[in-house]
């Protein structure tokens, strides 16, 4: 029998048979300031003594490890579908005092981790909380690489984190990513099961992480075979996407048509696919939830750099929108 989460999109055939969680999911109350992510004792994470010492400083200011930042800046983009390189990059990030790595579960022996980067002034409440996910379809390798490239940029340029908390999950579907396959090891499309009660355990881990972070903005990074350029899929009309995609067109090709999705304007489309991460996030409180697609058949480095730039500019636009006064 198939099950769907009550209040979601209904029962569909993509839901897998019921399975039990085999790994405990950590709990975290909704933070009220950037510093709370670093001070909560309920977070199950692996952190080094340098991180603990810096997190407890009275000022609450995150220290910038310039040597580590320089190493990250110099690193190449991770190669396609090299899970070992992704895990090594996350291990490097664990050693940085301004980064908190939260381990959210284990799938087929692979530890899934969310990389948290707080505001550059952790004593002030954030204006925006952002959750970025990638690799839900394992054969769309540009997403994980773009997510990690964005983390590196945020470390080297901390001013980009002014008033913004980031939570970045580089790989949602580790078995599919390692095998360069869209589906997970059990042949389920993770991005059609987020509404399912009996979803794959990696999807359950991501849902729990979304609940803890309580993001305002969710960005899911993909690559589309059917596209000749970059585009965004919105969960609800998001006017600031129009300008972001127009500006992206100065550096990258932006798609103006799709055989699958409904076009709202150049580079901005809508979709009613059930069970997506984007749809789940929006239904559970995210003000904005967006899927970003790179042109799969284009150069890999171009896909990665375009996705990173597009995600970064969407965060900046959402931050401006969040700070704008609400009309009476």
N, C-alpha and C positions, 0 to 999 in steps of 0.2 A: 504494500500500500504506500502511496506517495503522500507526503505531508508538506504543507506550506505554512509559513508563519502567519498567524492570525492578523488580519488587517492589511496584508500585502496583496500581491497581484493574483492570488488564487493558485490552485493546484495545477501544476504543469508537469509534463513528462520528463523534464530535465532533473527533477529531484531524485537523488540516489536513494537506495535502501537505507533504513535507519542504522546509524552506527553510533557507538558510544565514544565519548572523549577519552583519550588515553593519556592526556597530559594536562595538568592543572593550569588554569588560566589565572594570571595574577589580577588583582583588583586594585583600582585606583579611583579615588573620589575626584570629582571635577575640580580642577585647579582654579584658584582665584587670582593668582599672579604667576608670572613666569617662574619665580623661584620655587613654587610649590612642586613642580615636576622634579626638582632636584633634592627636595627636603622630605618628601613623603617616604615614610618607612615601609609602606605597603607594596612598593614596587619591587618585583622580583627581577633583578638585573645583575649583570656581571660588571663591576666597576673596579677600577684600580685605586690605590691609596691616594694618588695625585688628584683624582676626581673627587673623592670624599673630602679631602682636605680643602680643596677649592670651594666645594659646595657649601662648606660650613663657615666660610669666612663671613665676618660680621657684615661686610658691605654687600654681600650677595653678588658681587660683580664676577662674571665669568672671566677667567684669565685666558689670554690668547697665547698659545704655544707657537711661536713664530717658526721654529724649526719644523715642527710637525705640519703647520700650514703650508710651508714652502714645499715639503715633500708631497703633500696632497696636490698642490698646484702643479707640480711637475709630473704627476702620474698620468699616464695615457688613459684614454677611455677603456673600460674593461672590454675584452673581446667578446664577440657574440656567444651567448650560452655557456660561458665559462663560470659555472657556479663557484668553483674554487676561488676565482679572482674576486667575485662579489663578497664571499665570506672573508677573504683576506683583507679586503677594503674595510669591511665592518669591524674586523679585529683591530685594524689600525685606528679606526675612529674611537674605539673603546678607550684608547690610551690618552685621548685628549680631554683636558679638564673642562672644556666648555661643551662637551657632548655627553649625553646620557643615552646609553643603549639599553633598551627594554626587550628582554627575551619573552616572546609571547606564546611559544609552542614549538613542538618538534614534529616534523613530517618526514617519514622515511629516513630517520636518522639525521636530518638537517634541521638545525636550529633556525627558527624564524625570528627576526629581530626588527624592532622599530628604532630608528635613529631620531632622537629628540634634540633639537637645537632651540634654546630659549631666546627670548628677546636680548638685545645687546645691553639693555638695562633691566635686569631681572627683578628689581625692586618695584617696578610699575606694572599694573595690570596690562595684559596684552590687548591690543586693538583688534587683533585677528588671530584665530587659531586655524592652522592649515594642516591637512592630512594629505600626503602624496603617496600613491600606491603605484606599483608597476609589476609587470611580469605575471599578470593573472592569466594571460595566454602565453604559454612558454615559448612559442616560436616567434614572438614579437620582441626580439632581444634589445631593441633600441631603448625600450622603456626603462629597464633596470639601469642601463648605462647612463641614461639621462638623469635619473633620480640621483645617482651617486655623483654625477658631474655637478648637479645643483647643490648638493651638500658641500662639495669642495668649494664652490663659489661662495656659499654663505659663510664658510669658515674664513676664507681669504678676504672677504669683504663684509665684515660684521655689520656695516651700516645697512645692509639689505635686510637685517633682522630687526630693525628698529620697530618696536611695537608689534612684532609678529612672532608667534611660536610655531615651529615646524615639527611635524612628526612624519618621518619618511620611512616607508616600508619598501625596500628595493625589489623584493621578489615575493609575490603572493603565492605562486604555484611553483615551488622549487623542483618537484619531480618533472613537470612539463618543461621548465626552463632548462634543466640539465640535459634533457633528451631532445631539445629543440622541437617540442610537440605542443600544439595548442591545448590539448587536454591534459588532465592530471594522470597519475599512474593508474587510476581506476577508470579511466576513459570518461570522466565527467568534465564538462565545460564549467569551470568555476564561476565564470561570469554569467551563468544562467541559473545559479543555485543560491544566490544571496538571500532570497526570500524563503528558502526551504528550511523547514524545521530540522530535517535530517541532512543538512548540507555537509560536504566534505569538511574534515576537521580543520584544514587550513582556512576555509571560509569562516568557520566558527571562531577561529583565533582572530581573524581580521575584524569580524563583527564586534567581538569583545574589545578590541583595541579602539575601534571607532567610538564605542560607548564611553570608554575611559577618557579619550581625548576630547570628545564633544566638539568637533571642529565646526567652524563657520564655513570653511571652504574645503571641498574635497576634489582632488585632481587625480584622475586615473590615466596612466600613460600606456598607449597602445601603438600599433602600426597596422595600417589597412592595406590589404592586397588590392582592393578595388579603387584606390585613390591615386590621382596624379599629383597630389600636393597635400600639405598639412591642413587639418581642419579640426574643429571642436564640435562635440555633441553636448548640448545643454539639457539639463533635467527640467528646467523651467526657464522662461524668457530671461536672458541675462544680457542686457543692453551693452555693458562694457566690453563684452566679447567682440562686438563689431569693430571697435577701434583697435583692439589688440591684434586682431587678425589682419586688419588693414596695414598696420605697422609691420607685422611680420612679413607681409608681401614685399617689403623693400629688400629683404635678405633671402627669403625662401619662397618657393612656389606654394601658393595657397589654392586649395581645391575650390572649384565653383560648381561642381556637380557630383552626384553620387547615384549609383544604381540601387543602393540599399536604403539610404537615409533621406529624410525630407529636408530640403534646403529652406532655411529662413532668410539667409543673406550669404554673401560670399564668405566661405570658410566656416559658416555656422549652420549646424544641422540639428535635427531632433530625431529621437528614436523611442519606440515603445517596447524594445526587447525586454522580456521579463527576467527578473533575477539578477540584474547587473549590480555591480558595486556602486556605481553612480546612483542608480535608482534607489537602492537600499539606504545609502547615506542621506539622500534628500528626504526620503520618507521618515527618517529617524532624526531629523533636526538640523541637518546642514542647510544653511541658507542658500549656498551655491554648491552644486556638484556637477563636475564637467569631465567628460572623457576627451582626451587629446589623442589624435591619430596622426602618425607620421606616414609618409608614402613608402610602403614596405619595399618596393622594388627600386627605390633610390639608394644612393650610396649610404652605407651604414653610418659613417661619421656625420654625414649631413642629417640623417634622421635623428641622431643623438643630440647634435647641437641645436637643431630646430626645435625639438621637444623641450630641451632645457630652457631655451630662450622664451618659448611660448609659455611654459609653466611659470617662469619667473615674472614675466610681464602680466600674467593673469593675477598672480599674487599681489603685485603692485596696484593693479586696477581695483581688486577687491578691497585692499586696504584703504584706498581713497574712498571707495563707496561706503565702507563701514564707518569711516570718520565723518562722512557728510551728514549735516543736520537733517533730521526727519521732518518732512513737511507736515504742517498742522492739518 
